[in-house]
Amino acid sequence: MPLFHKHVMPTFHVDIRSSIGLSRSQAKALMILRDKGPSTATELGACLALTKASLTGLVDELEGAGLLRREQDPADRRKAMLIISEQGLSKAREAMDELRRALAEKTEKLGPVEREGLEAGFSTLIEILRTL
């Protein structure tokens, strides 16, 4: 994995904060809630690999910005569910659009064979990661 983080991740790094005003963790949290639906803080924290303290700050920021809300879990009143708001859905779409734009910009320099190879490689990587 060190090679992946050293060589692959910097190539595809996108500065979300300057373009849409969210940190990478905030954008990831919104995309997770968009895809998974209402989740507990524990579930979201596991997806983001954040400590409880970091997650609390992140959720507080997103809630303060009106991008998500906390609601009591009807099945278990001890739990709070994190629910993405309409504004949060919009920001998640903006983040995804920005990531797609940046990826297209990076890969437009590739020829068709290299682009197909990259797509095949990522598809294989995703399939492998799903088995873990």
C-alpha positions in Angstrom: 0.0 0.0 0.0 2.8 2.5 0.5 3.5 2.5 -3.2 -0.2 3.1 -3.9 -0.3 6.1 -1.5 3.0 7.5 -2.8 2.4 7.2 -6.5 -1.4 6.9 -7.2 -3.1 9.0 -4.6 -1.1 12.3 -5.4 -1.9 11.9 -9.1 -5.6 11.9 -8.4 -5.7 14.4 -5.5 -8.4 17.0 -5.9 -8.6 20.2 -3.8 -12.3 20.0 -2.9 -12.1 22.8 -0.3 -11.1 25.5 -2.8 -13.7 24.5 -5.4 -16.8 23.7 -3.2 -15.8 24.7 0.3 -15.7 21.2 1.8 -12.8 19.2 3.2 -12.2 15.8 1.7 -13.6 14.1 4.9 -16.7 16.3 4.8 -17.3 15.5 1.1 -16.7 11.8 1.7 -19.2 11.8 4.6 -21.9 13.4 2.5 -21.3 11.0 -0.4 -21.5 8.0 2.1 -24.7 9.3 3.6 -26.1 9.9 0.1 -25.3 6.4 -0.9 -26.1 4.5 2.3 -28.9 6.6 3.6 -29.5 7.4 7.3 -26.6 6.0 9.4 -25.4 6.2 12.9 -22.3 8.1 13.8 -20.6 4.8 14.5 -21.4 3.5 11.0 -20.2 6.7 9.4 -17.0 6.7 11.5 -16.2 3.2 10.4 -16.6 4.1 6.7 -14.3 7.2 7.2 -11.8 5.5 9.6 -12.1 8.5 11.9 -11.8 8.6 15.7 -14.9 9.4 17.7 -13.5 12.9 18.5 -12.7 13.7 14.9 -16.1 12.4 13.7 -18.0 14.5 16.3 -16.3 17.6 15.0 -17.0 16.7 11.4 -20.7 15.9 12.1 -21.0 19.2 14.1 -19.6 21.2 11.2 -21.8 19.5 8.6 -24.9 19.9 10.8 -24.0 23.6 11.5 -23.8 24.2 7.8 -27.2 22.6 7.3 -25.8 19.7 5.2 -27.1 17.0 7.6 -29.3 16.6 10.6 -29.5 14.3 13.6 -32.7 12.5 14.3 -33.6 10.0 17.0 -33.7 6.5 15.7 -37.3 5.4 15.9 -36.2 1.8 16.5 -33.8 2.7 19.3 -34.2 6.0 21.1 -30.6 5.8 22.4 -29.3 6.2 18.9 -29.1 9.3 16.7 -29.4 8.9 12.9 -27.4 11.1 10.6 -29.5 12.2 7.7 -28.3 14.2 4.7 -30.3 17.3 3.9 -31.3 18.6 0.4 -28.4 21.1 0.7 -26.1 18.2 1.6 -27.3 16.2 -1.4 -26.5 19.2 -3.6 -23.0 19.5 -2.1 -22.4 15.7 -2.5 -23.3 16.1 -6.2 -21.0 19.1 -6.5 -18.1 17.1 -4.9 -18.7 14.2 -7.3 -18.9 16.5 -10.3 -15.6 18.1 -9.2 -13.9 14.7 -8.8 -15.1 13.6 -12.2 -14.0 16.8 -13.8 -10.5 16.5 -12.2 -10.2 12.9 -13.2 -11.2 13.7 -16.8 -8.6 16.5 -16.9 -5.9 14.1 -15.6 -6.8 11.3 -17.9 -7.4 13.3 -21.1 -3.6 13.2 -21.7 -3.8 9.4 -22.0 -4.3 7.7 -25.3 -7.2 5.2 -25.7 -5.1 2.2 -24.9 -3.7 3.7 -21.7 -7.2 4.9 -20.7 -8.6 1.4 -21.2 -5.8 0.0 -19.2 -6.4 2.4 -16.4 -10.1 1.6 -16.3 -9.4 -2.1 -16.4 -6.9 -1.8 -13.6 -9.3 0.2 -11.4 -12.1 -2.2 -12.1 -9.9 -5.1 -11.0 -8.8 -3.2 -7.9 -12.4 -2.5 -6.9 -13.4 -6.1 -7.4 -10.5 -7.3 -5.2 -11.3 -4.7 -2.5 -14.9 -5.9 -2.4 -13.7 -9.4 -1.5 -11.8 -8.1 1.5 
